[in-house]
Amino acid sequence: MIKKLSALLLAALCLAGMCSCSRRADITADGFIVPATGTEYVLCRMFSVYAVEKGGEYIKYGNEQVYEVEFESAKDFLCVEDSGELLVYRSASSGDISVTDFDPIAARIYDSSNTRWIASFFADDEYLEEDQRGINETQDSELCRTIARAVDEGEAVDLNYDNMAYTNRYFVRLLSQKYPGLYYVVVFFGDNDGRFYLRDRSINKTVICPRDVLSRMIGNPDYDPGAPATDL
């Protein structure tokens, strides 16, 4: 009887080991491959693209637990936890996501630590369910696209980072109907001379903040990006 139980226990352990191995990703130079599907995943826009919520456990990647992304297909995106954030891995066969590709329609604004939600840019009514229309104070989809266009098309500026006023730093988490399970971070900040900027950390690009965006961020409708700082 003891020998029979030992044999059954050994068989169970062997099966558990086989299952565990089958749920482990093959590590590559840029990410990992899921053996069951053959899909390769690579990191998606480090410092910019994150998952809103993690889904169920999907596979192990080294010592990391990989999760599905809520509201996204696992064949397109997966995520891992890192210091309280959810880093996104995308299918290597798909292109990376730029801020304009993301096509933002709304945003949530976070404080300088990127941990406390303090304000929102609301989606236009056309993107909302009928019973949710007409409720929000503003419709800000075009404002969110203005942020995306500014970062993508604006001229990059060189900054003296010793002159930054970090009390005026906020993290804009852009939201998209196209990618409902993800958000795209653009950093808003000012310097000690009264100028304000937008930065996409994933491409190391900083641009002058457009006037209408600044007006909503800190309430200065007369801001002129081309004026001397003393005129602000």
N, C-alpha and C positions, 0 to 999 in steps of 0.2 A: 504493500500500500504506500509506504514511504517512498519507495523507488518510483512508483507511478506518479505520485504527487510531484516529486522532484523533476521527473521528465516533463510533466505538464508545465511546471513553472519555468523550466529551461526553454521550452518551446514558446511560451508566452513572451519571455524576455527577448528571444531571437526575433519574434514577430514585431515586438515593440521597437527593437533596434532597426529592423528593416523599414518600418513605417517612418521612424525618425529620420533615417537617411534619405528616404524618398521625399521628405519635406524640406530638404536642405538645398539651397541654391548653389550653383557652381560659380565661384568667384572669378571675375574677369578683371582686366586692367582698369576698366571704367565703371564697373558695376557688378552685375550678376546675371546668370541665366537660370530660368526655372526649367529643370529637366523635363517635367511632365508635359510642358507646352513647347519647349524650345525657344521661348521668348526671352530676348536679352533686354535688360533694363539699365539705364544710365541716369545719373543725377540730373534733375531738371532745374536749371537756373538757380544755382546756389545763392542764397541770401535774398532771393526775390519770390520764388514760387513755393508755396506751402499748402498742405491739406487743411481744410476747415475742421474735419473730424475724421478719425480713423474708424475703419470698419473691423471686420473679423480678422483673426490671425490667418496669415496666408502661407508663409514659408520662413525658414531661417536663413539669414545671410551672415555667415561667420557666426559671431556671438549675438548678432542683432535679430530681434524679432521683426519681421516685415508684415505689414498690415494692408488690407484693402483700404481704398479711399471711399468714404461715403459719397454716394451720388455719382461715382465714376466707375467705369469698367476696369476690372483687374487686368485685362489685356492691354490697357492703355497706361494706367497709373497704379503705383503702389507707394507706400510711405513707411518711414521709420521714425521713431521718437528720438529727439536730440535736444537736450536742455529745455524741455517744455514745449518745443515746437515739433511739427511734423514735416520732415524733409520729404520731398517727392521724388520718386524715380519714375521716369517715363519709358515707354517702349522705345528701344533704339531705332526702330524702323520709322518712327514718326519724328518730325522736326521739332526742334526746341521751340518754346513759346516765348515770343517777344511781347512786350507790353501792349503793342497795338494788335497783335494776333489774339491776345487775351480778350479784347473787345469789352472793356469794363462798362458796367451800367449802374453800379452803386459802389459805395465804399464805407468802411468803418474807420474812424480816426482813433489812434491810440497815442498815449502820452509818450514822453521822452524815453521811458524804460521799455516801451512796446509791450506793456502788460495790462494797462488799464484803458478800457474803451471809454472815450469821452464825447464822441459825436458821430454823426452819420451823414453821408451824402445818399439821398434816397433815389431808388430806381423810378423812372417815369411810369405813369399808370399803365402804359401799354404793355409793360412786362409783368404786371401783377394780375392775380386772380381778380375776377370782377368784384367780389365782395371786399377786396382790399383797396380798391381804387378810391381816390379822393380823400384819403385819410392823412397821408403824409403832408407835412408843411411845405415841402419843396419837391421839385422834380429835377434830379441832378445828373441824369445819364450823360448829357452833353458835357457837363463839367468834368465828369470822370474821363470821358474821351479826350477832353482838352489836356488833362494831365498826361494821358498816354501819348498823345501827339507831341506834346512838348518834350517829353523824354526821348521819344523816337526820332523826331525831326529837328529838334532844337540844336543850336550850336553848343558844343561842349565848352565849358569854361574851366580855367585853372584857378584853384583856390589856395589861399593861405589858411590852412586848417588851424593854425594857432590863433586865428582871428575869428573863430566861430563862436556864436552865442548859443550854446547848447540848451539854454532854457527855452529857446524857440524851436526845439526839435520835436517833430511829430512823425508817427509812422502811419502812412495811408495804406490801408489794406483794401485794394481794389477787388471787386466782386464781379462775376461774369455769369451770364446766362449760358454761354457757350461751354464754360467749364464750371458747373455749379458746385463741385466739390473742392475747388481750389481758391486761393487768393494770391494776389500779386502785390508785393510790398514796394512802394515808392516812399523815400524819405523826404520830408519837408523840413527845412532848417534855415536859419538866418545867420548873418555875421554881425560883428560889432559895429559895422558901418551902416547898418539898416537895410542891407540887401537880403533877398530871400531866394532860395534855390529848391530844385527837385533833384533827387539822385536815385539812379537805378544801380544798386550795388553789384548786381550780377554782371554788368558790362562796364563797371567803373566809369560811369558817365554822369556828370552834373550839368544842369542847365538852369538858366534864369527862370524863376517861377512866373507864369503868366499872371496878369493883373487880376482877372476874374477868379482865379484859384486862390490867390492871396487874400482877396476880399472876403471869401468864405472862411479861410483858415484863421485870419486874425482880425478881420473887420476893418481893412484899410482900403476903401474903394478908390482913393486918389493915388494909389501906388503907381509909379511910372518906372518900369524896369530900366529905362535908358537915362533916367535923371540922375544927377549927382546925389550922393547920399545925403548931403546937407539940405537938399530940397524936399526930402520926404517928410 
